Amino acid sequence: MSNVSLKGLKKSYGSVEVIPSLDLDIRSGEFVVLVGPSGSGKSTLLRMIAGLEAVNDGTVSVDGEDVTERDPGDRDMAMVFQSYALYPHMTVAENMTFALRMRGTGEATISKRLADALRMLSLEGLDQRKPGQLSGGQRQRVAMGRAIVRQPRVFLFDEPLSNLDAKLRARTRIELRGLHDKLGATSIFVTHDQIEAMTMADRIVLLDKGHIQQVGSPREIYEKPRNRFVASFIGSPEINLLEGDIRDEGGTIFFEQFALRGAWPDIQPGPYTLGVRPENFDISRAPLEGGVSLEVGAIEYTGSDTFVFGSSPLGELTVKIDADGQDMADGLRAGETLHVRPAAGAWHLFDASGSRVPEN
């Protein structure tokens, strides 16, 4: 296990600044996920850590040791790519042990590490097969096994699950997180999928245009987004973001027609953005005090939950009816009217700059 420290890291391609300047400390044994939209710089950052991209300025350190100018092979890191990058003419065993043999590792050590990795990844009995004889999930596990047998200081994953179908992705991310826990490794994982980030990470690093927008646990980022970008990127379906004015009517705080119960006492009147996640609404067929009407436009039934998409006087809204409210959802049709309001304290305010208004 090793810690990784990035200080003043910068990367440009000509006049295009991909990462203006970035600082990040990753603790030993952490599973850190770099997430963000396309073009956010997450894969470039991972490749800079690996030594596959040159650093324009700043340092990459592992356990306090500056490795910025070292070749990739001298950093003691192992990378798993989006494409499996397996040699098609080699067997599973040959693919997994190729790097060890190139280093001149002894046969006894190779055999033991291979056997341990095959058992850990449920690939026993497949060691003499070639990649073309394996499923996509098995090939991805071979790629992970190739990294595991090296026993590196740091594991790097560049969107390794994106080529798998939805069901296999869900199973593989559980396996990968369990593998990380068994190894006690330091892992840095890149994805554009916020569900992967939320379900796998000890800490999420959310990037946009090369800037870190927020670093925190999945719960911290979901429940306390630092700004509008973080709030809108994390969560599925997306958070509802509404533009309007705050006013105080005799001690009751209103955002347009919404009464904000549990409001912070020092909110100043003026324009704000209100954020309410779909699951954080009170929902009724009868009018609600401090609420608005919602004309149902579309309904998505997902089993335990029902999502309702509709229009309100404040704009388009998405609300979630959970298992406890399925009686309300049963028989609901487009064109009908529900009534909604933010649940007490379960809302977010963002000021004109997009920053979160902090609670007292």
C-alpha positions as CSV (number, residue, x, y, z in Angstrom):
1,M,0.0,0.0,0.0
2,S,1.3,3.4,-0.9
3,N,0.1,7.0,-0.8
4,V,0.1,9.2,-4.0
5,S,0.6,12.9,-3.9
6,L,0.0,15.3,-6.8
7,K,1.3,18.9,-6.4
8,G,0.8,21.7,-8.9
9,L,0.2,19.3,-11.7
10,K,-0.3,21.0,-15.1
11,K,-0.9,19.6,-18.6
12,S,-1.4,21.5,-21.9
13,Y,-1.5,20.5,-25.5
14,G,-0.1,23.5,-27.3
15,S,-2.4,26.4,-26.3
16,V,-5.1,24.1,-25.0
17,E,-5.0,23.8,-21.2
18,V,-6.3,20.4,-20.1
19,I,-5.3,20.6,-16.4
20,P,-4.5,24.2,-15.3
21,S,-3.1,23.2,-11.9
22,L,-4.1,20.4,-9.6
23,D,-3.3,19.2,-6.1
24,L,-4.5,15.9,-4.7
25,D,-3.4,13.5,-2.0
26,I,-4.5,9.9,-2.1
27,R,-4.1,7.9,1.1
28,S,-2.5,4.5,1.3
29,G,-5.1,1.7,0.7
30,E,-7.8,4.0,-0.7
31,F,-10.0,3.3,-3.6
32,V,-10.3,6.7,-5.3
33,V,-12.5,7.3,-8.3
34,L,-11.8,10.1,-10.8
35,V,-15.1,11.0,-12.4
36,G,-16.4,13.7,-14.7
37,P,-17.9,14.4,-18.1
38,S,-16.0,13.8,-21.3
39,G,-13.1,16.3,-21.6
40,S,-12.8,16.8,-17.8
41,G,-9.2,15.6,-17.8
42,K,-9.7,12.4,-15.8
43,S,-8.0,10.0,-18.2
44,T,-5.2,12.5,-18.9
45,L,-4.6,12.8,-15.1
46,L,-4.4,9.0,-14.7
47,R,-2.0,8.8,-17.6
48,M,0.2,11.5,-16.0
49,I,0.3,9.5,-12.8
50,A,1.2,6.4,-14.8
51,G,3.9,8.2,-16.7
52,L,2.2,7.7,-20.0
53,E,1.7,11.5,-20.4
54,A,4.5,14.0,-19.8
55,V,3.9,16.6,-17.0
56,N,4.3,20.2,-18.0
57,D,4.7,21.3,-14.4
58,G,4.3,19.9,-10.9
59,T,5.2,16.6,-9.3
60,V,3.9,13.1,-8.9
61,S,5.1,11.4,-5.7
62,V,4.6,8.0,-4.3
63,D,5.4,7.5,-0.6
64,G,7.1,10.8,-0.6
65,E,9.3,9.8,-3.5
66,D,9.2,12.0,-6.6
67,V,8.5,9.8,-9.6
68,T,7.6,12.6,-12.1
69,E,10.5,12.0,-14.5
70,R,10.6,8.2,-14.2
71,D,9.6,5.9,-17.0
72,P,6.3,4.1,-16.6
73,G,8.0,0.8,-16.0
74,D,10.0,2.3,-13.1
75,R,7.1,3.6,-11.1
76,D,5.9,0.3,-9.7
77,M,2.3,0.9,-10.9
78,A,0.0,-1.5,-12.8
79,M,-2.6,-0.2,-15.2
80,V,-5.8,-1.9,-16.4
81,F,-7.1,-0.3,-19.7
82,Q,-10.6,0.0,-21.2
83,S,-9.5,-2.3,-24.0
84,Y,-8.3,-5.5,-22.4
85,A,-5.0,-5.3,-24.3
86,L,-4.4,-9.0,-24.1
87,Y,-2.0,-10.8,-26.5
88,P,-4.4,-13.0,-28.6
89,H,-1.7,-15.6,-29.3
90,M,-0.9,-16.2,-25.7
91,T,-2.8,-18.2,-23.1
92,V,-4.4,-16.7,-20.0
93,A,-1.3,-17.8,-17.9
94,E,1.1,-16.4,-20.5
95,N,-0.7,-13.1,-20.6
96,M,-0.8,-12.8,-16.8
97,T,2.8,-13.6,-16.3
98,F,4.4,-11.9,-19.3
99,A,5.6,-8.9,-17.4
100,L,7.1,-11.0,-14.6
101,R,9.0,-13.1,-17.1
102,M,10.3,-10.0,-18.9
103,R,11.7,-8.9,-15.5
104,G,13.4,-12.2,-14.9
105,T,11.3,-13.2,-11.9
106,G,11.9,-16.7,-10.7
107,E,9.6,-19.6,-11.8
108,A,8.6,-20.5,-8.2
109,T,7.4,-16.9,-7.6
110,I,5.6,-16.7,-10.9
111,S,3.8,-20.0,-10.3
112,K,2.7,-18.9,-6.8
113,R,1.5,-15.5,-7.9
114,L,-0.3,-16.9,-10.9
115,A,-2.1,-19.5,-8.8
116,D,-3.1,-16.9,-6.2
117,A,-4.5,-14.6,-8.9
118,L,-6.4,-17.3,-10.8
119,R,-8.0,-18.4,-7.6
120,M,-8.8,-14.8,-6.5
121,L,-10.4,-14.0,-9.9
122,S,-12.3,-17.3,-10.3
123,L,-10.2,-18.1,-13.4
124,E,-9.0,-21.6,-12.3
125,G,-9.1,-24.1,-15.1
126,L,-9.0,-21.3,-17.7
127,D,-5.2,-20.7,-17.6
128,Q,-4.5,-22.6,-20.9
129,R,-7.2,-20.9,-22.9
130,K,-6.6,-18.0,-25.2
131,P,-8.5,-14.6,-25.1
132,G,-10.7,-15.5,-28.0
133,Q,-12.1,-18.5,-26.1
134,L,-13.2,-16.3,-23.1
135,S,-16.2,-14.1,-22.4
136,G,-15.8,-10.3,-22.1
137,G,-16.0,-10.6,-18.3
138,Q,-13.3,-13.3,-18.2
139,R,-11.0,-11.3,-20.5
140,Q,-11.4,-8.3,-18.2
141,R,-10.5,-10.4,-15.2
142,V,-7.4,-11.7,-17.0
143,A,-6.4,-8.0,-17.6
144,M,-6.9,-7.4,-13.8
145,G,-4.9,-10.6,-13.1
146,R,-2.0,-9.4,-15.2
147,A,-1.9,-6.3,-12.9
148,I,-2.3,-8.3,-9.7
149,V,0.6,-10.7,-10.2
150,R,2.9,-7.8,-10.4
151,Q,2.0,-6.8,-6.9
152,P,2.5,-3.1,-7.6
153,R,2.5,-0.2,-5.2
154,V,-0.5,1.4,-7.0
155,F,-3.3,0.0,-9.3
156,L,-4.6,2.3,-12.0
157,F,-7.9,1.6,-13.8
158,D,-8.9,3.5,-17.0
159,E,-12.6,2.8,-17.5
160,P,-12.1,-1.0,-17.3
161,L,-15.8,-1.8,-17.2
162,S,-17.1,0.3,-20.1
163,N,-17.0,-2.6,-22.7
164,L,-19.2,-4.9,-20.5
165,D,-23.0,-5.2,-20.7
166,A,-25.0,-3.7,-17.9
167,K,-25.6,-6.9,-15.9
168,L,-21.9,-7.9,-16.2
169,R,-20.7,-4.4,-15.3
170,A,-22.8,-4.5,-12.1
171,R,-21.4,-7.9,-11.1
172,T,-17.8,-7.0,-12.1
173,R,-17.7,-3.7,-10.1
174,I,-18.7,-5.7,-6.9
175,E,-16.0,-8.2,-7.7
176,L,-13.4,-5.4,-8.3
177,R,-14.3,-3.6,-5.1
178,G,-14.0,-6.9,-3.2
179,L,-10.7,-7.6,-4.8
180,H,-9.4,-4.2,-3.7
181,D,-10.4,-4.9,-0.1
182,K,-8.7,-8.3,-0.2
183,L,-5.4,-6.8,-1.5
184,G,-5.5,-3.7,0.6
185,A,-4.2,-1.9,-2.4
186,T,-4.1,1.8,-3.3
187,S,-6.4,2.1,-6.4
188,I,-7.2,5.0,-8.7
189,F,-10.1,4.3,-11.0
190,V,-11.4,6.5,-13.9
191,T,-15.0,6.4,-15.1
192,H,-17.5,8.7,-16.6
193,D,-20.3,6.7,-14.9
194,Q,-21.4,8.3,-11.7
195,I,-23.1,5.1,-10.6
196,E,-19.7,3.3,-10.7
197,A,-18.2,6.2,-8.7
198,M,-20.9,6.1,-6.1
199,T,-20.9,2.4,-5.6
200,M,-17.1,1.7,-5.6
201,A,-15.3,4.7,-4.2
202,D,-13.9,5.4,-0.7
203,R,-13.6,9.0,-2.1
204,I,-14.7,10.6,-5.3
205,V,-12.7,13.2,-7.1
206,L,-15.1,15.1,-9.4
207,L,-13.4,16.9,-12.2
208,D,-14.7,19.4,-14.8
209,K,-12.4,21.1,-17.4
210,G,-9.3,20.0,-15.4
211,H,-10.5,21.5,-12.1
212,I,-11.4,19.5,-9.1
213,Q,-14.9,20.5,-8.2
214,Q,-15.2,18.4,-5.0
215,V,-13.4,15.6,-3.2
216,G,-15.3,13.5,-0.7
217,S,-17.1,10.3,0.2
218,P,-20.0,9.3,-2.1
219,R,-22.4,10.3,0.7
220,E,-20.7,13.7,1.3
221,I,-20.8,14.5,-2.4
222,Y,-24.4,13.4,-2.8
223,E,-25.8,15.0,0.3
224,K,-23.6,18.1,0.5
225,P,-22.7,19.1,-3.1
226,R,-20.3,22.1,-3.1
227,N,-21.8,23.7,-6.2
228,R,-24.5,23.4,-8.9
229,F,-22.2,21.3,-11.2
230,V,-21.6,18.7,-8.5
231,A,-25.3,18.6,-7.6
232,S,-26.3,18.1,-11.2
233,F,-23.6,15.5,-12.1
234,I,-24.1,13.2,-9.2
235,G,-27.5,11.5,-8.9
236,S,-29.8,9.6,-11.2
237,P,-32.2,10.8,-12.2
238,E,-30.7,14.3,-12.0
239,I,-31.5,16.7,-9.2
240,N,-34.2,19.3,-9.9
241,L,-32.6,22.7,-10.3
242,L,-35.1,25.7,-10.2
243,E,-34.4,29.4,-10.6
244,G,-36.3,31.8,-8.4
245,D,-36.4,34.3,-5.6
246,I,-36.2,33.8,-1.8
247,R,-38.5,35.9,0.4
248,D,-39.5,35.9,4.1
249,E,-43.2,36.1,4.9
250,G,-43.6,36.5,8.6
251,G,-40.8,34.1,9.5
252,T,-41.7,31.5,6.8
253,I,-39.1,31.3,4.0
254,F,-40.5,30.9,0.5
255,F,-38.7,30.0,-2.7
256,E,-41.4,31.3,-5.1
257,Q,-44.4,29.1,-4.2
258,F,-42.4,26.5,-2.2
259,A,-42.3,26.9,1.5
260,L,-38.8,25.9,2.6
261,R,-39.3,24.1,5.9
262,G,-36.2,23.6,7.9
263,A,-34.7,26.7,6.3
264,W,-31.5,28.3,7.5
265,P,-32.2,31.5,9.4
266,D,-29.7,33.7,7.7
267,I,-30.8,33.3,4.1
268,Q,-31.0,36.7,2.5
269,P,-33.8,37.6,0.1
270,G,-32.9,37.5,-3.6
271,P,-32.3,35.2,-6.6
272,Y,-31.1,31.7,-5.9
273,T,-31.1,28.2,-7.5
274,L,-33.1,25.6,-5.5
275,G,-32.0,22.0,-5.8
276,V,-34.3,19.1,-4.8
277,R,-33.5,15.5,-5.5
278,P,-36.4,13.4,-6.9
279,E,-36.7,11.4,-3.7
280,N,-36.9,14.5,-1.5
281,F,-40.5,15.7,-2.2
282,D,-43.6,15.3,-0.2
283,I,-46.2,14.0,-2.7
284,S,-50.0,14.0,-2.4
285,R,-53.1,13.9,-4.6
286,A,-54.5,16.7,-2.4
287,P,-53.1,20.2,-2.3
288,L,-50.2,20.7,0.1
289,E,-49.5,23.9,2.1
290,G,-46.4,25.5,0.6
291,G,-46.5,23.2,-2.4
292,V,-47.3,23.4,-6.1
293,S,-49.3,21.3,-8.6
294,L,-47.5,18.9,-10.8
295,E,-49.2,17.9,-14.1
296,V,-48.0,14.4,-14.9
297,G,-46.3,14.1,-18.3
298,A,-44.6,10.7,-18.2
299,I,-44.2,7.8,-15.7
300,E,-41.4,5.3,-15.3
301,Y,-42.0,2.2,-13.2
302,T,-38.8,0.5,-12.1
303,G,-40.1,-2.1,-9.7
304,S,-39.6,-0.7,-6.2
305,D,-39.9,2.9,-7.3
306,T,-41.9,5.0,-9.7
307,F,-40.5,8.2,-11.3
308,V,-42.9,10.9,-12.4
309,F,-41.9,13.6,-14.9
310,G,-44.2,16.6,-15.1
311,S,-44.6,20.3,-15.3
312,S,-45.2,22.7,-12.4
313,P,-45.6,26.5,-12.1
314,L,-41.8,26.5,-11.2
315,G,-40.7,24.4,-14.2
316,E,-40.2,20.8,-15.1
317,L,-39.9,18.4,-12.2
318,T,-38.9,14.8,-11.6
319,V,-40.3,13.2,-8.4
320,K,-39.8,9.7,-7.1
321,I,-42.6,7.7,-5.5
322,D,-41.0,4.9,-3.4
323,A,-42.3,1.6,-2.4
324,D,-44.3,3.1,0.5
325,G,-46.3,5.3,-1.9
326,Q,-47.1,2.7,-4.6
327,D,-50.8,3.0,-3.8
328,M,-50.6,6.5,-5.1
329,A,-48.6,5.4,-8.2
330,D,-51.0,2.6,-9.1
331,G,-53.3,3.8,-11.9
332,L,-51.5,7.1,-12.2
333,R,-51.8,8.4,-15.8
334,A,-50.3,11.2,-17.9
335,G,-52.4,14.4,-17.6
336,E,-53.4,13.8,-14.0
337,T,-52.3,16.2,-11.2
338,L,-50.2,15.6,-8.1
339,H,-49.1,18.1,-5.5
340,V,-45.5,18.3,-4.3
341,R,-43.3,20.3,-2.0
342,P,-39.7,19.9,-0.8
343,A,-39.4,17.7,2.3
344,A,-38.3,19.5,5.4
345,G,-34.6,20.3,5.2
346,A,-34.1,18.1,2.2
347,W,-33.1,20.8,-0.3
348,H,-30.1,22.8,-1.4
349,L,-29.6,26.4,-2.2
350,F,-27.0,27.8,-4.6
351,D,-26.1,31.5,-5.0
352,A,-25.6,33.5,-8.2
353,S,-22.0,32.1,-8.5
354,G,-23.3,28.5,-8.3
355,S,-21.8,27.9,-4.9
356,R,-23.7,26.1,-2.2
357,V,-25.2,28.3,0.6
358,P,-23.8,26.7,3.8
359,E,-26.0,25.7,6.7
360,N,-25.5,27.2,10.1
